[in-house]
């Protein structure tokens, strides 16, 4: 655990325990009658997050072939995002994401590199959002989450439920999140927007195998700092984490915690990287390298930043502290 920082991985474990015991979230106090009047609710069309498999790869994979990560979101504190979404910075690594419109000079896009950069002494500018778990959106227990629609069709009812005007920045953030969750996956990808920790764990278990043990990895800030963007140097040889299967989960801007989780069949590698900032910051970062980018959009921001084309190079990226990578528990880490 970092000095002066709450460990996001520990925070997640605590939330899981709290959620299991029914204490993981605040009560929603808005009138349930608003949602009860929804036609979708009356016809039993509530969703708790859509599992989408556009191109099954193998018939024998549990839960219809869940695969690996090609997406990253970088957000400032989710609470602050919903208070003022204009402050929110993000980069999507989803190859076909409709939200992939980041200006290539925006500092928050500075998380990309190639597998060739994984060496001691390498220095590069990196953006790490400064987030505090205590100010992030509340995580709802499954019973509460499934009582709230999660669908673009129900957006007017949701805005009324959460007391947001239709033309507000918060409404735009919610609409973007819902649209991203409903966008079809690329070839070989399975995606799922989890509205509770239980549903995130169920999705992960389906990918790893019902009897498999798995563990969560996250970036840890070992020193307290308010610096978001600076040069970092690789202090040690990056450690590859065995990951024959992998699920990546990313927080999304929403009034309560939403985790965009997905997996892809193509080869990916997971690394733990010890970084030292030019101001003395120390970060133990989790990075994922996508070895096959042939299905990605040529307009993807990473290609512009790295000066490469789809399928010609690996693309790696660092994870912010409140995003998680699930891997099989093959060995102690």
Rosetta blueprint (number, residue, H / E / L):
1 X L
2 X L
3 X L
4 X L
5 X L
6 X L
7 X L
8 X H
9 X H
10 X H
11 X H
12 X H
13 X H
14 X H
15 X H
16 X H
17 X H
18 X H
19 X H
20 X H
21 X L
22 X L
23 X L
24 X L
25 X L
26 X L
27 X L
28 X L
29 X L
30 X L
31 X L
32 X L
33 X H
34 X H
35 X H
36 X H
37 X L
38 X L
39 X H
40 X H
41 X H
42 X H
43 X L
44 X L
45 X L
46 X L
47 X L
48 X L
49 X L
50 X L
51 X L
52 X E
53 X E
54 X L
55 X L
56 X L
57 X L
58 X L
59 X L
60 X L
61 X L
62 X H
63 X H
64 X H
65 X H
66 X L
67 X L
68 X L
69 X L
70 X L
71 X L
72 X L
73 X L
74 X L
75 X L
76 X L
77 X L
78 X H
79 X H
80 X H
81 X H
82 X H
83 X H
84 X L
85 X H
86 X H
87 X H
88 X L
89 X L
90 X L
91 X L
92 X L
93 X L
94 X L
95 X L
96 X L
97 X L
98 X L
99 X L
100 X L
101 X L
102 X L
103 X L
104 X L
105 X L
106 X L
107 X H
108 X H
109 X H
110 X L
111 X L
112 X E
113 X E
114 X L
115 X H
116 X H
117 X H
118 X L
119 X L
120 X L
121 X L
122 X L
123 X E
124 X E
125 X E
126 X E
127 X E
128 X L
129 X L
130 X L
131 X L
132 X L
133 X H
134 X H
135 X H
136 X L
137 X L
138 X L
139 X L
140 X L
141 X L
142 X H
143 X H
144 X H
145 X H
146 X L
147 X L
148 X L
149 X L
150 X L
151 X L
152 X H
153 X H
154 X H
155 X H
156 X H
157 X H
158 X H
159 X H
160 X H
161 X H
162 X L
163 X L
164 X L
165 X L
166 X L
167 X L
168 X L
169 X H
170 X H
171 X H
172 X H
173 X H
174 X H
175 X H
176 X H
177 X H
178 X H
179 X H
180 X H
181 X H
182 X H
183 X L
184 X L
185 X L
186 X L
187 X L
188 X L
189 X E
190 X E
191 X E
192 X E
193 X E
194 X E
195 X L
196 X L
197 X H
198 X H
199 X H
200 X H
201 X H
202 X H
203 X H
204 X H
205 X H
206 X H
207 X H
208 X H
209 X L
210 X L
211 X L
212 X L
213 X L
214 X E
215 X E
216 X E
217 X E
218 X L
219 X L
220 X E
221 X E
222 X L
223 X L
224 X L
225 X L
226 X L
227 X L
228 X L
229 X E
230 X E
231 X E
232 X E
233 X E
234 X E
235 X L
236 X L
237 X L
238 X L
239 X E
240 X E
241 X E
242 X L
243 X L
244 X L
245 X L
246 X E
247 X E
248 X E
249 X E
250 X E
251 X E
252 X E
253 X L
254 X L
255 X L
256 X L
257 X L
258 X E
259 X E
260 X E
261 X E
262 X E
263 X E
264 X E
265 X L
266 X L
267 X L
268 X E
269 X E
270 X E
271 X E
272 X E
273 X E
274 X E
275 X E
276 X E
277 X E
278 X L
279 X L
280 X L
281 X L
282 X E
283 X E
284 X E
285 X E
286 X E
287 X E
288 X E
289 X E
290 X E
291 X L
292 X L
293 X L
294 X L
295 X L
296 X L
297 X L
298 X L
299 X L
300 X L
301 X H
302 X H
303 X H
304 X H
305 X H
306 X H
307 X L
308 X L
309 X L
310 X L
311 X L
312 X L
313 X L
314 X L
315 X E
316 X E
317 X E
318 X E
319 X L
320 X L
321 X L
322 X L
323 X L
324 X E
325 X E
326 X E
327 X E
328 X E
329 X L
330 X L
331 X L
332 X L
333 X L
